[in-house]
Amino acid sequence: MTTKDKAQNYELFEQALKNYEQALQAGLKLQQESAKWWTDLLAQSGSPQEWQARFNELASESMAAAQKRMEENLKLVDQSSRTGLDLLKQAVDATKADSVSSGQAKLQELWEASLAALRANATAINQANTKLVESCIQFVPKVKTATAPRAAAA
């Protein structure tokens, strides 16, 4: 191994060691901050009954929102399944055309219906994702308020 190769290997080793040290320090800092947050939270959150009441309230609100989103998603899946079956029926009908021009017309209708279904599904999924994000945005302040130290609420 040449001196140049040894120097490059040493530099790589030094960089790897430096990266490892930074990752270790970041991990330790995260553990310290997490421990401090939990200690503060548990020290100032009040009685176990208050904590349980807060948790139960948040859980029931989040479950209601999750159930609503799940029902909307099931509706979307049902609608998409029906549309898919309709498209499949159109595809089968297109194969039974009497003439070439009739077959071409049916295939064109199939393509148009497929693209319309794709557009409708994309829009519905986009709307569902928007509602999900809005629910999360509304839920985060509630979690923050519910888990805030009691002294801050007073």
N, C-alpha and C positions, 0 to 999 in steps of 0.2 A: 504494500500500500504506500502510495507516495505521500509526501508531506502535504500536498494540496488536498488529497483525499481525506487525510486525517483532520485537516483544518475544517473541511466541509462537514465531516461527520461530527466533529466537536461542536460546530456551530448549530447543527441540527439537534444534537443532544441538549445543548444549552437552551435552545428555543423550546424544545419539548418540556424540559424541566421548568422553564419560566411559565409556560402555559399551564402545566399541572399545578404549579404553586398558585397561580391566579384563580384557577378553578376551585382549588381547595379553599382559598380565602373567601371566594364568593359563596361557596357552600356553607362555610362557618358563619358568615355574616347573615345568610338566609336563616340558618338555624337559630341564631341569636335573636333576630328580629321576630321570628315566629314564636319563640319561647316568651319574649317580652310581650307580644300581643296577647297570647293566651293567658299569661300571668295577669296582665292588666284587666283583661276581659273577665276572668274568673274572680278576681279580687273585687271588682266593682259592679258585678252584674246583679247583685242582690241575692235573695234567697233562692234555693233550688226550685221552689214553686213558681217564682217569677220567671226564672229561666225556662222552666218547662212550659209555662203559659206562652211565653214569646215564641218558643220553638213550635208549639202546637199551632199557633196562629199562622206563622210563616208556612208551616207544612200544609195546612189546609188551604191557604191561598195559592200556594204553588201547585198543589194537586188539582185544584179547580181549574187553574190556567192550563195545566198540562192536559187535563181531560178534554177541555174545550179544543185545544190544538189537535189532540188525537182524533176527536170526532171530525174536525175539519179535514184532516188528512185522510181519514177513512172515506169521507164523502168524495174527496178528490180521487182516491184509488178506485172507488166504485164507478165514478163518472168516466175515468180513463179506461176502465175495463169495458164498459158498455160501448164507448167510442171505438175501442180496439175491435170488439166483436162486430160492430157495424162496418168497420173498414174491411175486416176479413170477409164479411158477407159480400161487400162490393167487389172485392178481389175475385171471389168465386164466381160472381155474376159476370165479371168481365171476361172470364175464360169461356163463358157460354155464349159469346156473341155470335150472331148469325153471319155477319160480314166483317171485313177488315175495318171499314170505316166505323161500324158500330162498336167494334172492339176498341179501336183507338179512342172513341168518344168516352167509352166506359173507363178506360185506363186514365184518360185525362181527368175525368170526374174523381176517380180514386186518388190520383195525385193531389188534386185540389183539396179534397176532403182530408187527406193525410197531412198536408201542410197546415190546413186550418186547425186540425186536432193538435198538431205539434205546437202551433202558436198559442192555442187555448191552454194546453198543458203547461207551457213555459210561463205564461201569464199567471196561471193559478199557483204554480210552485213559487214564483216570485212573490206573489201576494201572501202566501202562507209563510214564507221566510221573513217577509217584512213584519207580519203579525208576531212571529216568534221573537224577532229582535225587539219589537216594541214591548212585548211582555217582559222580556229580560230587562230592558231599560227601566220599566216601571217597578220591577221586583227588586233591583239592586238597592235603591234608596230605602226600601222597606227593610231589607236585611241589615243595612248599615244602621238604621234607626233602632231596630230590634236588638242588635248586638252591641249598640253603643253603651259605654259605661253609664251606670245609673247616675253618677255625679254630673255627667255632662247633660243629662236630661233634666236635672233639678234646677 
